[in-house]
Amino acid sequence: MKTYSQLTQDQRYQIGASLRADWSKEEIAHEAGCHPSTISRELKSNKNKRG
């Protein structure tokens, strides 16, 4: 059975910085050490929030 963990605050900051640098979701996922779908879900759930 797979175990899942939440993104850390550092990973979220990294995602934000990578988006501002115009990286692809795949590049961001590779750098953050997670799956691209995790990045997509994170962006979707936080698209109207600051940070």
PQR file of N, CA, C, O and H, with PARSE charges and radii, in Angstrom:
ATOM      1  N   MET A   1       0.844  -1.181   0.000 -0.4000 1.5000
ATOM      2  CA  MET A   1       0.000   0.000   0.000 -0.0000 2.0000
ATOM      3  C   MET A   1       0.890   1.245   0.000  0.5500 1.7000
ATOM      4  O   MET A   1       1.872   1.316   0.739 -0.5500 1.4000
ATOM      5  N   LYS A   2       0.536   2.220  -0.834 -0.4000 1.5000
ATOM      6  CA  LYS A   2       1.308   3.452  -0.919 -0.0000 2.0000
ATOM      7  C   LYS A   2       0.972   4.368   0.241  0.5500 1.7000
ATOM      8  O   LYS A   2      -0.154   4.388   0.740 -0.5500 1.4000
ATOM      9  H   LYS A   2      -0.262   2.162  -1.435  0.4000 1.0000
ATOM     10  N   THR A   3       1.962   5.117   0.653 -0.4000 1.5000
ATOM     11  CA  THR A   3       1.712   6.142   1.667 -0.0000 2.0000
ATOM     12  C   THR A   3       1.857   7.506   1.002  0.5500 1.7000
ATOM     13  O   THR A   3       2.668   7.685   0.094 -0.5500 1.4000
ATOM     14  H   THR A   3       2.876   5.101   0.248  0.4000 1.0000
ATOM     15  N   TYR A   4       1.079   8.441   1.456 -0.4000 1.5000
ATOM     16  CA  TYR A   4       1.073   9.768   0.883 -0.0000 2.0000
ATOM     17  C   TYR A   4       1.443  10.778   1.956  0.5500 1.7000
ATOM     18  O   TYR A   4       1.113  10.607   3.130 -0.5500 1.4000
ATOM     19  H   TYR A   4       0.420   8.296   2.193  0.4000 1.0000
ATOM     20  N   SER A   5       2.125  11.820   1.542 -0.4000 1.5000
ATOM     21  CA  SER A   5       2.462  12.888   2.478 -0.0000 2.0000
ATOM     22  C   SER A   5       2.149  14.226   1.822  0.5500 1.7000
ATOM     23  O   SER A   5       2.154  14.352   0.598 -0.5500 1.4000
ATOM     24  H   SER A   5       2.392  11.959   0.588  0.4000 1.0000
ATOM     25  N   GLN A   6       1.882  15.201   2.644 -0.4000 1.5000
ATOM     26  CA  GLN A   6       1.564  16.530   2.138 -0.0000 2.0000
ATOM     27  C   GLN A   6       2.841  17.225   1.690  0.5500 1.7000
ATOM     28  O   GLN A   6       3.942  16.878   2.117 -0.5500 1.4000
ATOM     29  H   GLN A   6       1.877  15.099   3.639  0.4000 1.0000
ATOM     30  N   LEU A   7       2.671  18.207   0.827 -0.4000 1.5000
ATOM     31  CA  LEU A   7       3.809  19.016   0.423 -0.0000 2.0000
ATOM     32  C   LEU A   7       4.262  19.863   1.605  0.5500 1.7000
ATOM     33  O   LEU A   7       3.448  20.321   2.407 -0.5500 1.4000
ATOM     34  H   LEU A   7       1.777  18.490   0.480  0.4000 1.0000
ATOM     35  N   THR A   8       5.552  20.059   1.696 -0.4000 1.5000
ATOM     36  CA  THR A   8       6.076  20.907   2.762 -0.0000 2.0000
ATOM     37  C   THR A   8       5.940  22.368   2.343  0.5500 1.7000
ATOM     38  O   THR A   8       5.696  22.675   1.177 -0.5500 1.4000
ATOM     39  H   THR A   8       6.212  19.687   1.044  0.4000 1.0000
ATOM     40  N   GLN A   9       6.100  23.252   3.308 -0.4000 1.5000
ATOM     41  CA  GLN A   9       6.047  24.677   3.007 -0.0000 2.0000
ATOM     42  C   GLN A   9       7.159  25.052   2.034  0.5500 1.7000
ATOM     43  O   GLN A   9       6.953  25.874   1.141 -0.5500 1.4000
ATOM     44  H   GLN A   9       6.298  23.002   4.256  0.4000 1.0000
ATOM     45  N   ASP A  10       8.335  24.455   2.202 -0.4000 1.5000
ATOM     46  CA  ASP A  10       9.451  24.717   1.288 -0.0000 2.0000
ATOM     47  C   ASP A  10       9.117  24.293  -0.134  0.5500 1.7000
ATOM     48  O   ASP A  10       9.445  24.999  -1.087 -0.5500 1.4000
ATOM     49  H   ASP A  10       8.503  23.787   2.927  0.4000 1.0000
ATOM     50  N   GLN A  11       8.463  23.140  -0.281 -0.4000 1.5000
ATOM     51  CA  GLN A  11       8.072  22.685  -1.617 -0.0000 2.0000
ATOM     52  C   GLN A  11       7.065  23.653  -2.236  0.5500 1.7000
ATOM     53  O   GLN A  11       7.113  23.914  -3.438 -0.5500 1.4000
ATOM     54  H   GLN A  11       8.197  22.567   0.493  0.4000 1.0000
ATOM     55  N   ARG A  12       6.164  24.179  -1.427 -0.4000 1.5000
ATOM     56  CA  ARG A  12       5.176  25.133  -1.953 -0.0000 2.0000
ATOM     57  C   ARG A  12       5.840  26.426  -2.401  0.5500 1.7000
ATOM     58  O   ARG A  12       5.467  26.989  -3.430 -0.5500 1.4000
ATOM     59  H   ARG A  12       6.126  23.967  -0.450  0.4000 1.0000
ATOM     60  N   TYR A  13       6.824  26.905  -1.636 -0.4000 1.5000
ATOM     61  CA  TYR A  13       7.580  28.086  -2.046 -0.0000 2.0000
ATOM     62  C   TYR A  13       8.327  27.812  -3.345  0.5500 1.7000
ATOM     63  O   TYR A  13       8.392  28.660  -4.234 -0.5500 1.4000
ATOM     64  H   TYR A  13       7.127  26.448  -0.800  0.4000 1.0000
ATOM     65  N   GLN A  14       8.887  26.609  -3.435 -0.4000 1.5000
ATOM     66  CA  GLN A  14       9.632  26.211  -4.630 -0.0000 2.0000
ATOM     67  C   GLN A  14       8.706  26.187  -5.855  0.5500 1.7000
ATOM     68  O   GLN A  14       9.094  26.621  -6.940 -0.5500 1.4000
ATOM     69  H   GLN A  14       8.834  25.920  -2.712  0.4000 1.0000
ATOM     70  N   ILE A  15       7.489  25.681  -5.676 -0.4000 1.5000
ATOM     71  CA  ILE A  15       6.512  25.647  -6.761 -0.0000 2.0000
ATOM     72  C   ILE A  15       6.203  27.073  -7.223  0.5500 1.7000
ATOM     73  O   ILE A  15       6.182  27.352  -8.421 -0.5500 1.4000
ATOM     74  H   ILE A  15       7.174  25.328  -4.795  0.4000 1.0000
ATOM     75  N   GLY A  16       5.966  27.965  -6.271 -0.4000 1.5000
ATOM     76  CA  GLY A  16       5.662  29.346  -6.615 -0.0000 2.0000
ATOM     77  C   GLY A  16       6.794  30.014  -7.380  0.5500 1.7000
ATOM     78  O   GLY A  16       6.558  30.695  -8.377 -0.5500 1.4000
ATOM     79  H   GLY A  16       5.983  27.738  -5.298  0.4000 1.0000
ATOM     80  N   ALA A  17       8.024  29.818  -6.913 -0.4000 1.5000
ATOM     81  CA  ALA A  17       9.178  30.409  -7.586 -0.0000 2.0000
ATOM     82  C   ALA A  17       9.350  29.824  -8.984  0.5500 1.7000
ATOM     83  O   ALA A  17       9.681  30.542  -9.928 -0.5500 1.4000
ATOM     84  H   ALA A  17       8.216  29.265  -6.103  0.4000 1.0000
ATOM     85  N   SER A  18       9.127  28.539  -9.111 -0.4000 1.5000
ATOM     86  CA  SER A  18       9.269  27.877 -10.408 -0.0000 2.0000
ATOM     87  C   SER A  18       8.203  28.356 -11.388  0.5500 1.7000
ATOM     88  O   SER A  18       8.478  28.514 -12.578 -0.5500 1.4000
ATOM     89  H   SER A  18       8.857  27.955  -8.345  0.4000 1.0000
ATOM     90  N   LEU A  19       7.003  28.585 -10.901 -0.4000 1.5000
ATOM     91  CA  LEU A  19       5.939  29.107 -11.768 -0.0000 2.0000
ATOM     92  C   LEU A  19       6.291  30.502 -12.268  0.5500 1.7000
ATOM     93  O   LEU A  19       6.075  30.826 -13.436 -0.5500 1.4000
ATOM     94  H   LEU A  19       6.779  28.456  -9.935  0.4000 1.0000
ATOM     95  N   ARG A  20       6.840  31.332 -11.367 -0.4000 1.5000
ATOM     96  CA  ARG A  20       7.241  32.682 -11.774 -0.0000 2.0000
ATOM     97  C   ARG A  20       8.369  32.633 -12.798  0.5500 1.7000
ATOM     98  O   ARG A  20       8.506  33.539 -13.620 -0.5500 1.4000
ATOM     99  H   ARG A  20       7.016  31.069 -10.419  0.4000 1.0000
ATOM    100  N   ALA A  21       9.184  31.568 -12.747 -0.4000 1.5000
ATOM    101  CA  ALA A  21      10.273  31.388 -13.714 -0.0000 2.0000
ATOM    102  C   ALA A  21       9.775  30.714 -14.996  0.5500 1.7000
ATOM    103  O   ALA A  21      10.560  30.422 -15.898 -0.5500 1.4000
ATOM    104  H   ALA A  21       9.073  30.832 -12.079  0.4000 1.0000
ATOM    105  N   ASP A  22       8.462  30.469 -15.063 -0.4000 1.5000
ATOM    106  CA  ASP A  22       7.813  29.897 -16.251 -0.0000 2.0000
ATOM    107  C   ASP A  22       8.250  28.464 -16.538  0.5500 1.7000
ATOM    108  O   ASP A  22       8.413  28.083 -17.697 -0.5500 1.4000
ATOM    109  H   ASP A  22       7.824  30.706 -14.330  0.4000 1.0000
ATOM    110  N   TRP A  23       8.439  27.668 -15.484 -0.4000 1.5000
ATOM    111  CA  TRP A  23       8.774  26.258 -15.642 -0.0000 2.0000
ATOM    112  C   TRP A  23       7.507  25.463 -15.939  0.5500 1.7000
ATOM    113  O   TRP A  23       6.408  25.893 -15.590 -0.5500 1.4000
ATOM    114  H   TRP A  23       8.307  27.977 -14.542  0.4000 1.0000
ATOM    115  N   SER A  24       7.656  24.306 -16.580 -0.4000 1.5000
ATOM    116  CA  SER A  24       6.519  23.416 -16.822 -0.0000 2.0000
ATOM    117  C   SER A  24       6.190  22.658 -15.535  0.5500 1.7000
ATOM    118  O   SER A  24       7.003  22.591 -14.613 -0.5500 1.4000
ATOM    119  H   SER A  24       8.549  23.957 -16.864  0.4000 1.0000
ATOM    120  N   LYS A  25       4.999  22.098 -15.490 -0.4000 1.5000
ATOM    121  CA  LYS A  25       4.597  21.304 -14.324 -0.0000 2.0000
ATOM    122  C   LYS A  25       5.511  20.098 -14.139  0.5500 1.7000
ATOM    123  O   LYS A  25       5.811  19.706 -13.012 -0.5500 1.4000
ATOM    124  H   LYS A  25       4.338  22.152 -16.238  0.4000 1.0000
ATOM    125  N   GLU A  26       5.946  19.517 -15.244 -0.4000 1.5000
ATOM    126  CA  GLU A  26       6.841  18.361 -15.175 -0.0000 2.0000
ATOM    127  C   GLU A  26       8.202  18.745 -14.591  0.5500 1.7000
ATOM    128  O   GLU A  26       8.771  18.007 -13.786 -0.5500 1.4000
ATOM    129  H   GLU A  26       5.702  19.836 -16.160  0.4000 1.0000
ATOM    130  N   GLU A  27       8.720  19.908 -15.006 -0.4000 1.5000
ATOM    131  CA  GLU A  27       9.998  20.382 -14.467 -0.0000 2.0000
ATOM    132  C   GLU A  27       9.880  20.688 -12.975  0.5500 1.7000
ATOM    133  O   GLU A  27      10.772  20.360 -12.193 -0.5500 1.4000
ATOM    134  H   GLU A  27       8.258  20.507 -15.660  0.4000 1.0000
ATOM    135  N   ILE A  28       8.783  21.312 -12.593 -0.4000 1.5000
ATOM    136  CA  ILE A  28       8.557  21.645 -11.188 -0.0000 2.0000
ATOM    137  C   ILE A  28       8.473  20.370 -10.357  0.5500 1.7000
ATOM    138  O   ILE A  28       9.081  20.277  -9.291 -0.5500 1.4000
ATOM    139  H   ILE A  28       8.058  21.578 -13.228  0.4000 1.0000
ATOM    140  N   ALA A  29       7.713  19.381 -10.850 -0.4000 1.5000
ATOM    141  CA  ALA A  29       7.558  18.116 -10.128 -0.0000 2.0000
ATOM    142  C   ALA A  29       8.897  17.418  -9.946  0.5500 1.7000
ATOM    143  O   ALA A  29       9.191  16.903  -8.868 -0.5500 1.4000
ATOM    144  H   ALA A  29       7.220  19.456 -11.716  0.4000 1.0000
ATOM    145  N   HIS A  30       9.699  17.400 -10.986 -0.4000 1.5000
ATOM    146  CA  HIS A  30      11.009  16.753 -10.894 -0.0000 2.0000
ATOM    147  C   HIS A  30      11.865  17.440  -9.831  0.5500 1.7000
ATOM    148  O   HIS A  30      12.502  16.774  -9.015 -0.5500 1.4000
ATOM    149  H   HIS A  30       9.460  17.818 -11.863  0.4000 1.0000
ATOM    150  N   GLU A  31      11.877  18.756  -9.845 -0.4000 1.5000
ATOM    151  CA  GLU A  31      12.690  19.511  -8.892 -0.0000 2.0000
ATOM    152  C   GLU A  31      12.169  19.360  -7.454  0.5500 1.7000
ATOM    153  O   GLU A  31      12.955  19.303  -6.508 -0.5500 1.4000
ATOM    154  H   GLU A  31      11.359  19.297 -10.508  0.4000 1.0000
ATOM    155  N   ALA A  32      10.839  19.297  -7.299 -0.4000 1.5000
ATOM    156  CA  ALA A  32      10.239  19.183  -5.970 -0.0000 2.0000
ATOM    157  C   ALA A  32      10.222  17.746  -5.458  0.5500 1.7000
ATOM    158  O   ALA A  32       9.974  17.507  -4.277 -0.5500 1.4000
ATOM    159  H   ALA A  32      10.201  19.343  -8.068  0.4000 1.0000
ATOM    160  N   GLY A  33      10.486  16.792  -6.349 -0.4000 1.5000
ATOM    161  CA  GLY A  33      10.508  15.391  -5.938 -0.0000 2.0000
ATOM    162  C   GLY A  33       9.132  14.782  -5.765  0.5500 1.7000
ATOM    163  O   GLY A  33       8.910  13.972  -4.865 -0.5500 1.4000
ATOM    164  H   GLY A  33      10.688  16.986  -7.309  0.4000 1.0000
ATOM    165  N   CYS A  34       8.215  15.170  -6.622 -0.4000 1.5000
ATOM    166  CA  CYS A  34       6.860  14.618  -6.548 -0.0000 2.0000
ATOM    167  C   CYS A  34       6.338  14.380  -7.967  0.5500 1.7000
ATOM    168  O   CYS A  34       7.027  14.664  -8.948 -0.5500 1.4000
ATOM    169  H   CYS A  34       8.395  15.827  -7.354  0.4000 1.0000
ATOM    170  N   HIS A  35       5.141  13.868  -8.060 -0.4000 1.5000
ATOM    171  CA  HIS A  35       4.525  13.543  -9.345 -0.0000 2.0000
ATOM    172  C   HIS A  35       3.895  14.801  -9.951  0.5500 1.7000
ATOM    173  O   HIS A  35       3.398  15.651  -9.213 -0.5500 1.4000
ATOM    174  H   HIS A  35       4.582  13.638  -7.264  0.4000 1.0000
ATOM    175  N   PRO A  36       3.906  14.932 -11.282 -0.5600 1.5000
ATOM    176  CA  PRO A  36       3.280  16.103 -11.915  0.2800 2.0000
ATOM    177  C   PRO A  36       1.809  16.305 -11.534  0.5500 1.7000
ATOM    178  O   PRO A  36       1.336  17.440 -11.477 -0.5500 1.4000
ATOM    179  N   SER A  37       1.092  15.220 -11.276 -0.4000 1.5000
ATOM    180  CA  SER A  37      -0.314  15.375 -10.879 -0.0000 2.0000
ATOM    181  C   SER A  37      -0.436  16.049  -9.515  0.5500 1.7000
ATOM    182  O   SER A  37      -1.426  16.726  -9.240 -0.5500 1.4000
ATOM    183  H   SER A  37       1.476  14.298 -11.322  0.4000 1.0000
ATOM    184  N   THR A  38       0.568  15.865  -8.667 -0.4000 1.5000
ATOM    185  CA  THR A  38       0.583  16.543  -7.370 -0.0000 2.0000
ATOM    186  C   THR A  38       0.672  18.048  -7.576  0.5500 1.7000
ATOM    187  O   THR A  38      -0.005  18.818  -6.894 -0.5500 1.4000
ATOM    188  H   THR A  38       1.372  15.315  -8.891  0.4000 1.0000
ATOM    189  N   ILE A  39       1.510  18.462  -8.520 -0.4000 1.5000
ATOM    190  CA  ILE A  39       1.644  19.881  -8.829 -0.0000 2.0000
ATOM    191  C   ILE A  39       0.325  20.418  -9.374  0.5500 1.7000
ATOM    192  O   ILE A  39      -0.124  21.492  -8.973 -0.5500 1.4000
ATOM    193  H   ILE A  39       2.060  17.836  -9.073  0.4000 1.0000
ATOM    194  N   SER A  40      -0.295  19.675 -10.285 -0.4000 1.5000
ATOM    195  CA  SER A  40      -1.580  20.102 -10.851 -0.0000 2.0000
ATOM    196  C   SER A  40      -2.637  20.264  -9.772  0.5500 1.7000
ATOM    197  O   SER A  40      -3.364  21.257  -9.756 -0.5500 1.4000
ATOM    198  H   SER A  40       0.069  18.803 -10.611  0.4000 1.0000
ATOM    199  N   ARG A  41      -2.728  19.291  -8.868 -0.4000 1.5000
ATOM    200  CA  ARG A  41      -3.710  19.379  -7.777 -0.0000 2.0000
ATOM    201  C   ARG A  41      -3.423  20.564  -6.867  0.5500 1.7000
ATOM    202  O   ARG A  41      -4.345  21.262  -6.446 -0.5500 1.4000
ATOM    203  H   ARG A  41      -2.138  18.484  -8.880  0.4000 1.0000
ATOM    204  N   GLU A  42      -2.162  20.793  -6.563 -0.4000 1.5000
ATOM    205  CA  GLU A  42      -1.784  21.913  -5.699 -0.0000 2.0000
ATOM    206  C   GLU A  42      -2.158  23.247  -6.350  0.5500 1.7000
ATOM    207  O   GLU A  42      -2.688  24.138  -5.687 -0.5500 1.4000
ATOM    208  H   GLU A  42      -1.413  20.226  -6.905  0.4000 1.0000
ATOM    209  N   LEU A  43      -1.882  23.379  -7.637 -0.4000 1.5000
ATOM    210  CA  LEU A  43      -2.218  24.612  -8.338 -0.0000 2.0000
ATOM    211  C   LEU A  43      -3.724  24.814  -8.419  0.5500 1.7000
ATOM    212  O   LEU A  43      -4.217  25.930  -8.256 -0.5500 1.4000
ATOM    213  H   LEU A  43      -1.451  22.655  -8.176  0.4000 1.0000
ATOM    214  N   LYS A  44      -4.446  23.744  -8.670 -0.4000 1.5000
ATOM    215  CA  LYS A  44      -5.898  23.829  -8.771 -0.0000 2.0000
ATOM    216  C   LYS A  44      -6.528  24.211  -7.433  0.5500 1.7000
ATOM    217  O   LYS A  44      -7.454  25.021  -7.393 -0.5500 1.4000
ATOM    218  H   LYS A  44      -4.046  22.837  -8.803  0.4000 1.0000
ATOM    219  N   SER A  45      -6.034  23.636  -6.343 -0.4000 1.5000
ATOM    220  CA  SER A  45      -6.636  23.894  -5.045 -0.0000 2.0000
ATOM    221  C   SER A  45      -6.258  25.260  -4.486  0.5500 1.7000
ATOM    222  O   SER A  45      -6.923  25.760  -3.579 -0.5500 1.4000
ATOM    223  H   SER A  45      -5.282  22.978  -6.376  0.4000 1.0000
ATOM    224  N   ASN A  46      -5.202  25.869  -5.014 -0.4000 1.5000
ATOM    225  CA  ASN A  46      -4.732  27.143  -4.479 -0.0000 2.0000
ATOM    226  C   ASN A  46      -4.693  28.253  -5.514  0.5500 1.7000
ATOM    227  O   ASN A  46      -3.966  29.231  -5.337 -0.5500 1.4000
ATOM    228  H   ASN A  46      -4.662  25.462  -5.751  0.4000 1.0000
ATOM    229  N   LYS A  47      -5.454  28.126  -6.587 -0.4000 1.5000
ATOM    230  CA  LYS A  47      -5.357  29.107  -7.663 -0.0000 2.0000
ATOM    231  C   LYS A  47      -5.873  30.487  -7.294  0.5500 1.7000
ATOM    232  O   LYS A  47      -5.483  31.467  -7.929 -0.5500 1.4000
ATOM    233  H   LYS A  47      -6.044  27.332  -6.731  0.4000 1.0000
ATOM    234  N   ASN A  48      -6.721  30.600  -6.306 -0.4000 1.5000
ATOM    235  CA  ASN A  48      -7.259  31.909  -5.919 -0.0000 2.0000
ATOM    236  C   ASN A  48      -6.715  32.396  -4.577  0.5500 1.7000
ATOM    237  O   ASN A  48      -7.240  33.352  -4.006 -0.5500 1.4000
ATOM    238  H   ASN A  48      -7.038  29.805  -5.790  0.4000 1.0000
ATOM    239  N   LYS A  49      -5.675  31.747  -4.074 -0.4000 1.5000
ATOM    240  CA  LYS A  49      -5.105  32.122  -2.780 -0.0000 2.0000
ATOM    241  C   LYS A  49      -3.732  32.753  -2.984  0.5500 1.7000
ATOM    242  O   LYS A  49      -3.061  32.502  -3.985 -0.5500 1.4000
ATOM    243  H   LYS A  49      -5.249  30.971  -4.538  0.4000 1.0000
ATOM    244  N   ARG A  50      -3.333  33.564  -2.031 -0.4000 1.5000
ATOM    245  CA  ARG A  50      -1.978  34.143  -2.096 -0.0000 2.0000
ATOM    246  C   ARG A  50      -0.970  33.104  -1.662  0.5500 1.7000
ATOM    247  O   ARG A  50      -1.258  32.244  -0.830 -0.5500 1.4000
ATOM    248  H   ARG A  50      -3.878  33.768  -1.218  0.4000 1.0000
ATOM    249  N   GLY A  51       0.243  33.197  -2.251 -0.4000 1.5000
ATOM    250  CA  GLY A  51       1.333  32.350  -1.809 -0.0000 2.0000
ATOM    251  C   GLY A  51       1.468  31.047  -2.490  0.5500 1.7000
ATOM    252  O   GLY A  51       2.370  30.273  -2.169 -0.5500 1.4000
ATOM    253  H   GLY A  51       0.476  33.896  -2.928  0.4000 1.0000
TER
END
